Amino acid sequence: MTVSMTPEAIVLAGACGVEEAEILLAALLDHPTLPVDVAALSGAHLAVVQVLRAAARPLAGKPQHPLLQRLL
């Protein structure tokens, strides 16, 4: 699974497909104070990017892909 939890952050790793957007949204709603760690994120469907941007949550790290770095 590309969306996981640690005590410190919601972690996105690998390539997050469209199905991860709903999982990410649920994690963001369930844990409103946690940042999102995108350091291991190598790719993301636009739906995942939209959820992240709409949440306006602090991000930890930088995604691996240059386009994602600019979008997030």
C-alpha positions in Angstrom: 0.0 0.0 0.0 1.3 3.4 -0.9 -0.5 5.3 1.9 0.6 4.4 5.4 0.7 5.9 8.9 3.4 6.5 11.4 3.0 8.3 14.8 4.6 11.3 13.2 3.0 11.5 9.7 0.9 10.2 6.9 3.4 8.6 4.5 3.0 8.4 0.8 5.5 6.0 -0.9 6.0 4.8 -4.4 3.5 5.5 -7.1 0.1 6.5 -5.7 -2.7 5.6 -8.0 -6.2 7.0 -8.2 -7.5 4.4 -5.7 -5.2 6.0 -3.1 -6.9 9.3 -3.3 -9.8 8.1 -1.2 -7.5 6.4 1.3 -5.4 9.5 1.6 -8.5 11.7 2.2 -9.7 9.3 4.9 -6.3 9.5 6.6 -6.3 13.3 6.4 -9.7 13.5 8.0 -9.0 11.0 10.7 -5.6 12.6 11.6 -6.1 16.4 11.2 -2.8 17.4 12.8 -0.4 15.1 11.1 1.8 16.3 8.2 2.2 14.3 5.0 5.6 12.7 4.3 6.1 12.7 0.6 9.9 12.0 0.6 9.4 8.5 -0.8 6.7 9.5 -3.3 7.8 8.7 -6.9 4.5 9.3 -8.7 0.9 10.3 -8.1 -2.3 10.3 -9.9 -3.8 13.8 -10.3 -6.6 12.9 -7.9 -3.9 12.4 -5.1 -2.3 15.7 -6.0 -5.7 17.4 -5.8 -6.4 15.9 -2.4 -3.0 17.0 -1.1 -3.4 20.6 -2.4 -7.0 20.9 -1.1 -5.9 19.7 2.3 -3.2 22.3 2.5 -1.4 20.1 5.0 2.3 20.6 5.8 4.5 18.3 3.8 7.6 16.6 5.0 10.3 16.0 2.5 10.2 16.4 -1.3 8.7 14.0 -3.8 11.2 12.2 -6.0 9.7 13.4 -9.3 10.5 17.0 -10.3 7.0 17.6 -11.6 5.5 16.5 -8.3 8.0 18.8 -6.5 6.6 21.7 -8.5 2.9 20.7 -8.1 3.1 20.2 -4.4 
